[in-house]
Amino acid sequence: MRASHYFISTLKEAPSDAEVTSQKLMLRAGLIKKTAAGIYSWMPMGLKALRKVENIVREEMNRAGAIEVLMPAVQPAELWEESGRATHYGPELLRFKDRHDRDFVIGPTHEEVITDIARRDIRSYKQLPKHFYQVQTKFRDEIRPRFGVMRGREFLMKDGYSFHSSFDDLVREYHNMYATYTRIFTRIGLEFRAVAADTGSIGGTGSHEFHVIADTGEDDIAYCPDSDYAANVELAEALPISTVHGVASEALPISTVHGVASEALTKIHTPGVKTIAELAAFLNIPETQTVKAIVVESDGEVAQAVLMLLRGDHELNEIKAQNLEGIKSPLTFATPEAIAAAFGANPGSLGPVGFTGRVIMDRSVAAMSDFVIGANEDDYHYTGANTGRDFPGPEIADLRNVVAGDPSPDGKGTLALCRGIEVGHIFQLRTKYAEAMGARFLDENGREQAMEMGCYGIGVSRILGAAIEQNNDERGIIWPTAIAPFQLVICPVGWSKSDAVREAAQALYTELSEAGVDVILDDRNERPGVMFADWELIGVPHRVVIGDRGLKEGSAEYQGRRDASATAVPIAELAAFVHEKLSA
Amino acid sequence: MRASHYFISTLKEAPSDAEVTSQKLMLRAGLIKKTAAGIYSWMPMGLKALRKVENIVREEMNRAGAIEVLMPAVQPAELWEESGRATHYGPELLRFKDRHDRDFVIGPTHEEVITDIARRDIRSYKQLPKHFYQVQTKFRDEIRPRFGVMRGREFLMKDGYSFHSSFDDLVREYHNMYATYTRIFTRIGLEFRAVAADTGSIGGTGSHEFHVIADTGEDDIAYCPDSDYAANVELAEALPISTVHGVASEALPISTVHGVASEALTKIHTPGVKTIAELAAFLNIPETQTVKAIVVESDGEVAQAVLMLLRGDHELNEIKAQNLEGIKSPLTFATPEAIAAAFGANPGSLGPVGFTGRVIMDRSVAAMSDFVIGANEDDYHYTGANTGRDFPGPEIADLRNVVAGDPSPDGKGTLALCRGIEVGHIFQLRTKYAEAMGARFLDENGREQAMEMGCYGIGVSRILGAAIEQNNDERGIIWPTAIAPFQLVICPVGWSKSDAVREAAQALYTELSEAGVDVILDDRNERPGVMFADWELIGVPHRVVIGDRGLKEGSAEYQGRRDASATAVPIAELAAFVHEKLSA
């Protein structure tokens, strides 16, 4: 491609409403144009990168045996009534009436449409398994679309749906997709992790998210650098500290878990001390020697106060807490009035000593001895508190978020934390949709059964944003070569003035084009500074500069987008040199 | 591809609501599934054909210098307010409010979105011309979606928009697109015609439609088999019969046009004769000797009756009639009361003799002599009527639809009629959108000017329906090879029983696959009758049958989809034979 025949439209400044790096850079590089909030037009260079992602996804899905289809964006609402999602899906689901006053939705996903097809067309176990996928434009009416293509309202998604005659076969395909997604993100050239995930609103059991690792990610991920273990922080198990490398269990007798008491329980005056930070500072002790008290409501008709104890430096994990038997879900904190009534004190001075209600202790607290805890009297705390001795040994549970350095739940090392951007998600839907919509088949014994289903999504357009969040510098985007709009740019210095430059640039361009390299020749006749700034902003990973000065010495300059400086390469070796860099 | 890994789902009968051949065959062949009225899911085999069309369109658009973009389906309504189309576009435009109560439309076309991009990004003549196109899913809320993918509500379209610094440059690109569309439909393998067209509601001047020729088409086309001339019947000019091969002109003196009188004007009693057919039968004369009288309303505050005269066998062309000066548009027929008041007689006996109002005569009538016409007295007609002698020479105009055998307006032969399915349309929009939306540039003299625009559409999904309407027989679809879901099917007879058959089929499959042939191996282990019926219905253009009987003689059978019988081909020559057939 020649730049003069293409459309290059870069901006010095990003629009003021752009929030994150990838959004700013995509707008500045002219890859996308905002048409409305969360709705973008893909300009030529952005679409080129998008299509490269799409093609990698398609090739790997085909290789994995999935079959491509294309379902409509507009779906009859009655299918959503059948599945039950019409009522459960919130205002993100765009609903409208057609001119005949019939209800439709613009589908954010296609479980209903594909299940409708499967129930009409699949009758026998002999037709199973089948995995249909599509690459299709979706619309979700996000309340606050943001972050450019990472949380847009209209976006491109690959969504696949598999149908099986048994759960075992669903699990087989789930592993197949796990491997396929791993290949896809590896080929694209991203640092990523597969993360055990909550299933969220889409329903079903068993799911993994695929996250691109980036500091700007919205999700907190705990992973083990020494193994494959990775989970959303919300789901990662915090093992008992005393059982590192062992098996976590709430069934262990309390005496085998907690530490050994050496101090006496002592009530001290702590005037004005409300927070753990203030308490540690006041006593000049580490936060790890303090215990945090949190009061939540129990389940049931009359809510009771339930005391949860965590080590001072730890954070309550609300998901873990609300999933405990007898605890109100979603987790509900006790009111100040209920706390005062139950403890005789206000938050900031609460503790288990003398409290007669239910107490649940995080595993880490169970390993502590001689700790500091509220005395259930305003402005007073106990030092030297010990479980069992000073108050009855309570229930022990995993109540907290993991932190860096915690033992990995798989017993293979310690956890690290990072942030991720979710770009893929695989689910075992099981028979949720098949049961609701009557997608049944006859098994080998002639018995009718509901089909087992899996579903598998990739945010095709979001990948571009995530790739940029992971790969950029102060000058602009740094594309992985596999999805760069162009692999290489040739920048001739003095295009209109020097026959030698023009001829050398054209010769290299022709040779590389004919060899299948996706190369752009910048024949816009711009100054070097303008050219370089444009291509560094756009993020083309390889650049060759051809100018009269170098040509006199028989050389041109090569510079990779991440390289600190350019390398002089003899003209005769230039094409071979470029091929080597591209295949590196 | 192996059939067992694919999805083949054929039906014996088409659903009862399928109306036209292509719709029935696509549903029976399992290429599409109906999801709602006018909304279809593309199943694997249908999508494969769709993508082949899409790829040909994309390759040729790129070759022509257009640049691909991707604009959103959902567009802010305010852009449509700016262009003025919000009020002009009817209920086909799907409008909705998002969760913040802002107005949006699901764009049936993208003039507004691309003009919005152009006005923000293009400032100088140096950036022009630019031609952006996309292949994108569109939605039009048709009041009566029908004919499957030919008039669906959701459909795939290629739409391109070009911007120019001068009208001359727009005309250059218009010709470029005319040639590009011609290449596209030629490569797809369709019989088609470019037809001069009315511009319709999209606005602007200068346009051609590209029609696939098919008896089931909705449009009537007049064309000259001896030249490039083609036009919608509504627009094709009917030349004066006496000036065949000459220049049509209403300015010719009446005496040089009409025939020579030889009979006397005679009033005859024609009891109960109301229609031209009855009149011709009653008098035992050809309809070509009769003249039809039609009364329409004039323009202006008080409508006057205007008499239009056509040869008895001709049809009034309402577009031509309403475009005449002083005629009410849209064309409005006079009420029975107005007719009785103006003529003193009822329809069926009307004529120009004695009528003092405005009379307009079709060119063909002007060439007639001694004709039969109503006498303005119920149940009476005149025979031997002659223009000028029996009533004043009236205005002469082109009032009728052309018929087969009429002279071609380009003077290069005679017209034939056919029916067509519109699959492409190119327009010169001129400055309509640029003026309305302020898309201006600075010309070479530093003056601000509105951009000239062209727009160019291809109904990508509709092409499949049109291709099938043109190419089918009682057994099913006959795909042109370039867009067939598979080019060739290998049908092994006795797949599970005969090692020899399986080995020969697999060997051929492997050899052809590796040579890049898009081949499917039917390993479903079905009976020959089932296999053949499926593949003839699906319309794969080439078939090889391998069975034990043939193998004993060292041969297999080849049959093209249009061939009446099979050809035995020695196994050793099979691959070469197939290659030859595919490249034919």
Chai-1 contact restraints between the chains, C-beta under 6 A:
chainA,res_idxA,chainB,res_idxB,connection_type,confidence,min_distance_angstrom,max_distance_angstrom,comment,restraint_id
A,F7,B,I67,contact,1.0,0.0,6.0,A-B,restraint_1
A,S9,B,D121,contact,1.0,0.0,6.0,A-B,restraint_2
A,K33,B,I117,contact,1.0,0.0,6.0,A-B,restraint_3
A,T35,B,P72,contact,1.0,0.0,6.0,A-B,restraint_4
A,T35,B,V113,contact,1.0,0.0,6.0,A-B,restraint_5
A,A36,B,P76,contact,1.0,0.0,6.0,A-B,restraint_6
A,I39,B,P72,contact,1.0,0.0,6.0,A-B,restraint_7
A,I39,B,V74,contact,1.0,0.0,6.0,A-B,restraint_8
A,S41,B,M71,contact,1.0,0.0,6.0,A-B,restraint_9
A,W42,B,V69,contact,1.0,0.0,6.0,A-B,restraint_10
A,W42,B,L70,contact,1.0,0.0,6.0,A-B,restraint_11
A,M43,B,V69,contact,1.0,0.0,6.0,A-B,restraint_12
A,P44,B,I67,contact,1.0,0.0,6.0,A-B,restraint_13
A,P44,B,V69,contact,1.0,0.0,6.0,A-B,restraint_14
A,L47,B,E68,contact,1.0,0.0,6.0,A-B,restraint_15
A,L47,B,V69,contact,1.0,0.0,6.0,A-B,restraint_16
A,L47,B,L70,contact,1.0,0.0,6.0,A-B,restraint_17
A,I67,B,F7,contact,1.0,0.0,6.0,A-B,restraint_18
A,I67,B,P44,contact,1.0,0.0,6.0,A-B,restraint_19
A,E68,B,L47,contact,1.0,0.0,6.0,A-B,restraint_20
A,V69,B,W42,contact,1.0,0.0,6.0,A-B,restraint_21
A,V69,B,M43,contact,1.0,0.0,6.0,A-B,restraint_22
A,V69,B,P44,contact,1.0,0.0,6.0,A-B,restraint_23
A,V69,B,L47,contact,1.0,0.0,6.0,A-B,restraint_24
A,L70,B,W42,contact,1.0,0.0,6.0,A-B,restraint_25
A,L70,B,L47,contact,1.0,0.0,6.0,A-B,restraint_26
A,M71,B,S41,contact,1.0,0.0,6.0,A-B,restraint_27
A,P72,B,T35,contact,1.0,0.0,6.0,A-B,restraint_28
A,P72,B,I39,contact,1.0,0.0,6.0,A-B,restraint_29
A,P72,B,E154,contact,1.0,0.0,6.0,A-B,restraint_30
A,V74,B,I39,contact,1.0,0.0,6.0,A-B,restraint_31
A,V74,B,E154,contact,1.0,0.0,6.0,A-B,restraint_32
A,P76,B,A36,contact,1.0,0.0,6.0,A-B,restraint_33
A,P91,B,R99,contact,1.0,0.0,6.0,A-B,restraint_34
A,F96,B,F96,contact,1.0,0.0,6.0,A-B,restraint_35
A,D98,B,D141,contact,1.0,0.0,6.0,A-B,restraint_36
A,R99,B,P91,contact,1.0,0.0,6.0,A-B,restraint_37
A,R99,B,D141,contact,1.0,0.0,6.0,A-B,restraint_38
A,V113,B,T35,contact,1.0,0.0,6.0,A-B,restraint_39
A,I117,B,K33,contact,1.0,0.0,6.0,A-B,restraint_40
A,D121,B,S9,contact,1.0,0.0,6.0,A-B,restraint_41
A,D141,B,D98,contact,1.0,0.0,6.0,A-B,restraint_42
A,D141,B,R99,contact,1.0,0.0,6.0,A-B,restraint_43
A,E154,B,P72,contact,1.0,0.0,6.0,A-B,restraint_44
A,E154,B,V74,contact,1.0,0.0,6.0,A-B,restraint_45
